[in-house]
Amino acid sequence: TGEFGKAFQSLLSRASVEEDVSLKWRHALDEASGLAGFVVLKSRHQQMLN
C-alpha cells in the first residue's frame, strides 16, 4: 500500500513479472511484514545487543 505499493506495482509492470511469481513475492512480503523485532531505546554497541 502507499508509496511502496505504487513502486512495487511499477516494478511488476516494467519487469513483465509472471502472475505466479508476483503472487509469491506478495506472499513473502506479507510474511515479512508480520515479523517482530525489538526497539533499541538507547544507542549501544552491537555486541551488547546479542
C-alpha positions in Angstrom: 0.0 0.0 0.0 1.0 3.6 -0.3 4.3 4.6 -1.9 5.7 1.1 -1.6 2.7 -0.4 -3.3 2.9 2.0 -6.2 6.6 1.3 -6.6 6.1 -2.4 -6.4 3.3 -2.3 -9.0 5.5 -0.3 -11.2 8.3 -2.9 -10.9 5.9 -5.7 -11.7 4.8 -3.8 -14.9 8.3 -2.9 -16.0 9.8 -6.3 -15.4 6.9 -8.2 -17.0 6.7 -10.5 -14.0 4.6 -13.6 -14.4 1.4 -13.8 -12.2 2.7 -16.8 -10.2 6.0 -15.0 -9.4 4.1 -11.8 -8.4 1.9 -13.8 -6.0 5.0 -15.5 -4.4 6.6 -12.1 -3.9 3.4 -10.6 -2.4 3.1 -13.6 -0.1 6.8 -13.3 1.0 6.4 -9.5 1.6 3.2 -10.2 3.6 5.0 -12.7 5.8 8.0 -10.4 6.3 5.7 -7.6 7.4 4.5 -9.7 10.3 7.9 -10.4 11.7 8.5 -8.9 15.1 11.7 -7.3 16.3 12.8 -5.1 19.1 13.4 -1.4 19.6 16.7 -0.2 20.8 15.9 2.8 23.0 19.5 4.0 23.6 22.5 3.8 21.3 24.7 0.9 22.4 27.4 -1.2 20.8 26.1 -4.0 18.7 27.9 -6.6 20.9 25.7 -5.6 23.9 22.6 -6.3 21.9 23.3 -10.0 21.5 
